[in-house]
Amino acid sequence: MSEARKMPVELISVDAVVDASDTLARQVLDSGFRPDSIVAIARGGFMPARFLCDFLQVHKLLSLKVEHYTSGARKKQAAAVTVPLSGEVRGERVLLVDDVNDSGDTLTAARPYLETFKPEAVRTAVLHEKTTTTCPADFRSHTVREWRWLLYPWAVVEDVGQFIQQMDPPPSHRVELIERLRLNYSLELHPAELDRVIRYHNLEIR
């Protein structure tokens, strides 16, 4: 049996996302920065950005999209803004938010692009920042010193489905699938989560 890819994966819970967003909000307040608008980097930045809007009482939530990774952690070409900013930020204090800052390429692409719209100030915030980054965020909830793939609750079906599709030979039984996810990705899913992965990827697993 040979797997196309093996790597450690950490499943991040919804509660952990809320706690990390709370930590970010406290850091922003302690710094004295008061954003007029929050810009989520699609797609991973949407949920933490929404929590930050709630905690910081910011009513203006915008987005832009940077493409860098496909699902399942497979890299493609260099990061670039592919969907433009969804609103006006001229003269505003802006908080740019993403879920994870891995290589730094996403922030390197997004921040200069955002600054072309002439905001008063831009600060960046991420839930998790890896020590591999070349572009540190202004605010981070957690620093990841030992590399692993972070699996957020909004990407379980997409990413785990990709992991399974890379398995060679493909698993045919649920028990086998559970074991291979555990051995190759250090990943244990709740039965309901695994059901969704199987269902929405139309996997032939008994």
N, C-alpha and C positions, 0 to 999 in steps of 0.2 A: 504494500500500500504506500503510495507516495502522494503527498499533499503539494498543491501548487504554491502554498504559502503557509508558514507557521509564524505566529507572533503572539506576544502577550496582549490580552485585551482586558481593559477595566470597564465594567458596566457602571455607568453613573446613574443614580436614581433621581427621580423627580425631586425628592426631598433634598438631596445633595445639591441640585441645581438651585433650589430656592435659597438654601443656606449660603452657597457661594455668591449668589446675586446679592444677598443681604450684606455679605462681607464687602463686596465691591461698592455698594451704596454707602456704607459707612466710611470707606476710604475716600470716596469722592467728597462726601460732606466734610470729613476731617481736613481735606486739602484746601477747602475754601472754594473749590470750583462749583459753579451752579449752572448746569446746562439749561439752555433754552429748548434744545431739541436733542433727541437721541436718534442715531442712525444705526440700524442693524445691518450687519453684513450678511446677506442671504447666502445659504439658508440657516446656518448654524447660529447666527446671532439673534434670530427672531425671538426665541423664548427668553434668554437672559435680558435682552433689551426691553421686553414687555414687563418683566419683573422690575427692572430698574426704573422704568416709567412710573410704576406703581409706588415704589419705595421713595423715589426722589420727587414725586408729584410733578412729573413732566408729561404734558398732554400731547406734545408733538412727536410722533414716532414716524421716521422715514426709513428708507432702505436703499441699498445698492447691492449689486451682486458681483462677487469676485469668483472666478473659476480657477481652480488649482488642482483639486482632487476629484477623481470619480469615486463612486461608492466602493467600499471595501478597501480603502487606503491605497488604491492604485494611482500613482501619479501620472499626470499627462503634462502638457506644456506649461510654461511659466505663467504665474498668476497675472491676471488682467481683469479690469472692470468690464463686465460683459452686459450688465443691465444698469442703466444710468440712475443717478440719484432721483428719488421719487418726489422731491419737493425743493423749496427754496430755503437756504440757510444763510444768505448774505447778512453779515453783521451779527450773527448769533454765536453763542457759545455752544459747541457741539460735542457730544460724547459719542464716539464711534465704538460699537460693541460687536464682539465675536465670541464664539464659544471657546475655541482653542487657538493659541498662538504657537504653531509648531516650528516651521522654518523661518517665519517672519515675512515670507513672500506676500501673504495676503495683506498685511498691514502696510508693507512697502508699496503695494499697488494702490490700496484704498485711500490712505491718508493724503498723499500728494494730489490725487484726483479730487478729493473732497475740498482741499484747500484752494482749488481753482475757482470755487464758488464764493470766495471771499468771506468766509465766516470770521467772526472776531477771534475765536480760538477753537482749537480742536484738541481733545484729549481722547486716549484710547483705553479700552477696558476689555479684559478677557476673563473667562472663568478659570482657565488653566493655561499656564505658559510653560513651555518646555525650555530647558537650558540650551537646546539646539538653535533657538531663534537668533536671527541676526537683526531683529527690529523689536526690542522690548516694548511692551505696552506700558502706558503710564500707571494703570491700575491692574492688578491681577489678584485673584482670590487664592490660587494655589500655584506653586512652582513644582513642576514635574522634573525630577532629576534623573530618574531611571526611565528610559523611553518605553512607552507602551501605547497602543492604540486606545483612545478614549471613545467609548461607545455611549453616546447620549440617548436619552429616551426617545427623541424625535428621529433617530436614525437606525433603530434596532432592525426593523424589517428590511430596510435597504442594505445595510452593511452585512448583517448576518446572512441574508440571502446571497450576497456576493461571496462570502466566505464558503458557503455550502456549494455554490456553483463551481468553485475552484477545486473542490475535493475530487481526487482521482484515485480510485474509482468513486463514483457518486454513491452516497449512502442510500440504502433502500428501506431500512427499518429505523423507527424512531429511537430505539435503544442505542443502535449503532451511531446515529447522528449525535445524540446527547454525549456519548463517550468521545467522539472525535472532536466535538466542540470543546470539551473539557481538556483533552490531551493536547490539542494543537493551538488552542486560543485561550486556555485557562478561563473558559467562559461557561457559566451555568445560567441558563435562562429559566424564568418562571414558566410553567407549562402553558399558560395563556399566551405568553410572548412567543414561545416556540410555535404554538398553533398558528399565530398570525403570520410568522415567517413562512411556514409551509403553505398556508392558504393563499397569501397574496403573491407568492412566487410560483404557484401552481406546481409545487414539488410532488413527485410521485414517491412519497414516503409513507409506509404503512405503520 
